[in-house]
Amino acid sequence: MKATAIAPSNIAFIKYWGKKDEELRLPENGSISMNLNNLYTTTTVEFAAKYIRDLVVIDGKKSEKETRRVIKHLDRIRKIAKTTFKAKVVSKNNFPSSTGLSSSASGFAALTLAAVKAAGLNLSEKHLTILARQGSGSACRSIPDGFVEWLEGKTNETSYAYSLYPSNYWDILDIVVLISKDKKDISSTEGQKLTKTSPFYKVRLSNINKKLKSCKEFLNKKNFSEFGKLIEAETLELHAIMLTSSPSLIYWSPGTIQIMRLVKKWRNEGVPVYFTVNTGQDIHLIVEGENRENLLEKLKEVKEIKKVIVNNQSIGARLINKHLF
């Protein structure tokens, strides 16, 4: 049986960093995110007797490292479906992967939904998020719609994601500024293994529940200025943990810092915009829809920018009828 799914990438406003269980990918803290409609992965999966081994093609390439990770996830699904059929997987991103734009989130969300359907399973959204999380932690947030909370949980069953608000809840844009298409040197998976080496990590965890509560309050009230201040402070705190890990993790490039400085300058000039950064050099600018054109005009003046991708909020992972093979 063959199935195809499309899943959005997401941007975390309150981010997770560190795992208390590497195998199950149980996070040290909960997180809140928004799905992005113009950064997505499309994946087709077919389980069939004709395949003598699993075949995995991502963006037209075969990677041994990625193939192992995908097969491990397929094995999880085969176990639930009680099948031994091998699979063919073809996946395509519409944006650069491994640059800090959460391609593993959209990738494993799309893989999970397509593989589950191709295996003949019908799972609840909650179960899908639990399964996606085991492939890539942030992938669980790409299953539900719009603004999403991922609960920390203490067991496999209690760590899952659900939709806080639908994709049309608030006219907020995520304008992604691509500084470089170079892949990052250290993956998020490897970087998170260093979290406890930072002297400030315990302080972060002691404050995280308060931040989660504040973030939900600002979302509920649609208080953009307080929301923006919170997410910008959150990303700087997160990268402070990375910078003070041993060895240190430096994901930013000179262009990243340049945009950060410009965002502060533009705010002082009357454009309410805030930034957030994942584990990479590219930067996400959060702005309300009414200030979209003003911000885009300012970005046109920055020569170092390679590309700008404007994202509205997106629905989560869904099945489509157009297969990749």
N, C-alpha and C positions, 0 to 999 in steps of 0.2 A: 504494500500500500504506500502511496506517495502523498505528501502534504507539504504545503509551503506557508510560511509565516513571515510577517514583517513586524519588527519591534523597534521602538524608539530608543535612542540613547537618553540618558537623564543627567541633570545637573543637581548635585546635592547642595542644599543650602546649609543644613547642619550635617556634617560629614562623618562617616565612620572611618576609624583608623585603628587597626589592631584587631586581632581575633583571639577569642578565648578557646576556640577549637578549630584547628587548621583543617581537619578533614571535613567537618560539617560546615565550615566557614561561618561559625557563630561569631557575631561581632562583639567587641568590647562595649560598644554603645549603640543606641538607636540612631536613626538619621531621618531627614526629611528632604524630599527632592521634587523636581518637576520634570515631566517627560517632554522631549523636544521633537517637534514635528519635522524638522529638516535634517536631522541626523538619525539615520536608521539603517538597520541590517535586514536583508531579505535572505531567507534560508529555505532550501528544499531538502527534504529527507525522504528516502525510500528504503524500506526494509523489504528484502526479497531473497528467495532461495537462490537466485542466480548469482548473487555476490558471494565470492569465496573469502573475501576479507573486506573490512571497512575501508571505504575510499572517502577522503576528505579534501575538498578543494575550497580554499578561501581566497577571494579576490583573484581567482585564476592561478593561484599558486598552491603547492603542496609543502607544508612545513611540518617536519617531524615533531617538533615541540608542540605545536598547536594540535596536530593530529592526535597525539597521545592524550591531550586534555579533552578533546572532543569525544574520543572513544571511551574514555573513563565515564563521561556523562551519558553516552549511549548505553553503556553497561548498566547504569543506574535504572534507565528506562526499560531496558530489556528485562531486568530482574522483576520490575513491577508488572510488565506485560507477559512475563513467563514465555519469552520467545528467545530463540537462539539465532534468528536471522541476522545476517550482516547487513550493513547499510551503506548507501551512497549519500554523501552530504555535500551540497554545493551552497556556498554562502557568499554574499556580496555586500560590502559596505558602500554607502554613498559618500563617505568622508574618510580622511586618513586614519588608519588604525595605529594603535600603540603610541599616540602622541599626547595622551591625556584627555581625550574626548570621550572616554568611556565606551570604546568599541566592544570591550568584553561584556559590558552590561547589555547592550542591544544584541550582541552576538549570541550570548547564552540564553537570553530571553526568547529570541527567535528560534534557536535550536531546540529549546525545551518544548515550546508549543508545537513546532512542526514534528518533532520526533514523537511526542506523546500522541498526536493525532495519527501519524503514520503507523504507530504501533497498535492502533485501534483502541486507545484508552480515552476515557472521558473523565477528566479530573477537574475539581473545583478550582477557582482562581486562587484560593488560599494554598491549596496543594501545589499548584503550578509555581507559586512564588517560593515555596519551601524547596521544591526541586531545582528551580533556577538558581537559587542561592547557593546550592552545593556545587554548581558549575562555576559561578562567579558571584561573589557577594552582592554587588550592586545590581546584578541582573534581576534580582527579585523585585526591584523598584520599577523595572521596565515592563512588568506584566500588567499592573492595574492602570487606570486612567489618571491623567492630570497631575495633581499634587498628591504625593504619596508618602506615607510614613512606613518605615521598616522598623518593626519592634525588635529590640535586642534579644529578648528571650533567654532562656537558660537551657532549653532542650531543642532538638530538631523541630518538634511540633509547635513550639511557642515562639520561634523566630521566623516571622513572616511579614509580608508587606500588604498594605491595603490603601485604597484611595481615600484621602482626606477630602478632596474637592475635585469635581469634574474638570475636564479640559477647557471649558468655557467660563470658569468661575471668576477669573480676574484678568484684566487686560495687561498682563505682564509679558515682556519679551525677553528672550535670552539672545543677545547678539554675540556670536562667537567670533573672536578675532584671532585668525591664524597667523602666528608669528613665524612658524617654520613647519615644514612637513617631515622633518627628521624624527625618527623614532627615539623614544627615551631610552637611556642606557640601562636603567633599572626599572623593572616592572612594578606595578602597585603591589602585586602578590609578594614579591621579594622585599620591597620597601617596608611593608607592614610588619615583617618579622623583626624589624629593628626598633619598633615603637617603645618598648620598655627600656631601651638604652638611653632615652632622653630623660634628663632629670626633672622635666616639667610634665611628663606624661600623666602622672598620678593627679597632678593639679587639674589638668584638663578633664579627666574622668570625673573628678569631684564636682565639677561645674556643669557637666554636659546635660544633666536632666533639667536643670534650670533653663538652659538655652533652648532645649527642645520645647519646653512649656511656653517660653516667650515667643518662639517662632510660630507656634500654633496660634497663640493669642494675636500676633500681628497679622497672620494670614486671615484669621477669623474677622478681624476688624478692618482688613485691607489698609493697614497703616504702613504705607510704602516707605516713609522716611525711617521709621524705627526698624522695619524689616530690613531695609538696605544696610543700615548701620550694623545690625546684628550679623548679617551674612558676610559682610566685608571683614569685620573683626574676627569672625569664625575662620575664614580662610587664612588670615594672617597668623592666627594662633596655630592652626594645623601645620602650616609650613614652618613655624617656629619649632614645632616638635620634630619635623623632618631635619631641619638645619642643625638641631642639637642632638640628633641620634648619632650613634657610633657604629660604622662610619656615617658621616653626614650625608644627607640626601639634598641635592640642590637641583630642583627641576626647572627653575626659572632661567630665562635667557635675558640678555640686556633689553630685548624688545618687550618682554613681560613687564619689567620694572618701568619702562618708559610709558606703557599704557596705564599702569597703576597711577603714576604721577599725573598723567594727563586727565584721568578720571577725577582726581581730586581738584585739579585746576578747573575742569568743566563744571563741577559742582559749585565751585566758588563763583562761576560765571552765570549760574542760574539754571543749569541742566541737571535735574536730579537723576543721577546714574551711579550705580555701585558695581564693584567687581567681585568675582569669585574665581578661584583657580583650582583645578583638580591636580592630579599628579602629572604635570606636564608643563610646557612653556606657553601653551595657548591660553587665552584669557576669556572669560565669559562676562559680558556686561549686561547687567539687569536694569531694565528701564520700563516705565509704563508706556503703553501704546501711543499716548498723546505726544510723547517726546521722541518718538522713533526717528522721524525725518531730521530733526535737529541734530541728534547724535550721529546719524549716518553721514551727514554733511561734514561734521567734525572729523570723523574717521577717514574721510576721503583725503584729508590734508596730511595724513601720517604715511609717509613713503615706505616705512619699514613693514607695513601690513601686507601679508601675502594674499589674504582672502577674508571676506566677511560673510558669515552665514547667519541670517535672521531666522530665529525660531519662535513660533508661537507654542503654546502648550499643546500637548498631543494626547490622544487616546493611547492606551497601552498596546501590548502585543495582540495581534489578530491574525486570523487565517485569511489567505487570499487564494484565488483560483489560478493565477498565472505562475506556472512552475519554471524553475531555472534550468531544468533538463527534462 
